[in-house]
Amino acid sequence: AASKAKRSFSDRPGLERCRIIPEDAPFVETLILTASQPLIAPSDGDDLKREVGFYDLALTLAREGRNKLTELGEPVRRPKDFFCEMVKSDSHMARV
C-alpha cells in the first residue's frame, strides 16, 4: 500500500557538497535564494497540487530576490531605452 506521508524535496547536504560558489559571496554576485522550508509534495500523486507548490515557492523566492536587489540599489527592470537585436526578422514574426 502507498504511504500517505508527505515527501520532502530537500537535500541540503547534497547541495552543500556541490557548492562551487563561496558561501560568503555577496547575494548580488550569486543571486542564490534558498527556501526557508522544504517543498512538501502531496503523496496522493496529485500533479496539480505539486505544480502549484512549485509555482508558489518560485513566486515567493522571485519576490524575495527582487526585494533584496531593490534594497541593494540594483536595477530590476530594463531601461526604457533598452534595445536588443531579435533573432528572427520582423517579417518572419509577422508570418508566425
Buried (B, 14 or more C-beta within 10 A) or exposed (E): EEEEEEEEEEEEEEEEEEEEEEEEEEBEEEEEBEEEEBBBBBEEEEEEEBEEBEEEBEEEBEEEBEEBBEEEEEEEEEEEEEEEEEEEEEEEEEEE
